[in-house]
């Protein structure tokens, strides 16, 4: 008599030791970058380099300890990849600080913001622990996110930098609220689309072989399009406008699997971008700098210097401390990718881009593994908004796209971006932990047993 068949379920191993080894490796990359800057600039190592090495390693190990404690089944490779980007960014900011006119200490401030980001990353793991309760705050988070998104338009606290009004300033402190808004709106969008997925997926009239949405279902996309219009009109920031509208349209597509949503969204935003080009001189200047930067050398000197830096760096780069990234304004923030391309070369910049792509891939893998629809949508949204931000800023610096005022995640100087992206990674780790951990299962013979007693371990996952 044949034995009764049993369900075979794959379980993921914790792989925390793998993560620890990769965290140490990522820390070595960051410390080595810092030491190469000092050696190439001053022909000696700084006296405090052991302290710096221990401090940076301690930050990484502390983040790992929080994961090991509260999210032991989380993805083992996201944290090391993030630490690699953060470490290289700190080293590049420190390198630019050493340009003697004027001497700055922005790397120390960035290190402080990194510590704050790791603390908040750990708090997310400790306090939230499970992403599913966030689904109950749909409209609260939506309103909160919209307020943050539009806050720089206010006349008193809103602050304009080079034509874009994306900052708020209170006393000596400045903050970019869109970085926090992207987290709140991603959670809100995921929760809303889980609730309304069936209605949004219903097809309306067919046009040119495409099933268009029903007119009654256009309310949400029109609302987000209107918010994007407000951002473009009052903040003259095409990048932030595209980031939030693109996020919403993508999540609509993931939730409904209907190509009509991204097609409709692309047409709507293309129209908005064209009107913005005709209306605002700031947008026109950025498009002209993209298409023909040498038409106005005085205004487009930033993008021109960045292109010369890429050319001078070549394939392998000038080496840490051997280039002249300070010739490009905002080399520590908007144009840090140009500084990397000059000193580490095209190969180094491509390695950085591949690390970004790797993080996005692990986020999408988390979305596929998630057991609940909200987790799938939330992981997809967090991964996409991260990928879109990287694409827009690096595409702008390399002249693949018009330049936007967004930051390069984990690398650009600035506290609001760094902290928000650490929190974003904390949410991804929580979803990953919930997706990968074994669950209790009821059997006829022995009551409740853990799946780990009868599962095939997912080697290499």
Buried (B, 14 or more C-beta within 10 A) or exposed (E): EEEEEEEEBEBBBBBBEBBBEBBBEBBBBBBBBBBBBBBBBEEEEBEEEEEBBEBBBEBBBBBBBBBBEBBBBBBBBBBBBBBBBBBBBBBBBBBBBBBEEEEBEBBEBBBEBBBBBBBBBBEBBEEBEEBBEBBEBBEEBBEBBBEBBBBBBEEEBBBBEEBBBBBBEEEEEBBBBBBBBBBBBBBBBBBBBBEBBEEBBEBBEEEEEEBBBEEEBBEBBEEBBEBBBBBBBBBBBBBBBBBBBBBBBBBBBBBBEBEBBBBBBEEBBEEBBEBBBEEBEBBEBBBBBBEEBEEEEEEBBBBBBBBBBBEBBEEEBBBBBBBBBBBBBBBBBBBBBBBBBBBBBBEBBEBBBEBBEBBBBBBBBBBEBBEBBBBBBBBBBBBBBBBBBBBBBBBBBBBEBBBBBBBBBBBBBBBBBBBBBBBBBBBBBBBBBBBBBBEEBEEEEEEEEEBBEBBEEBEEB
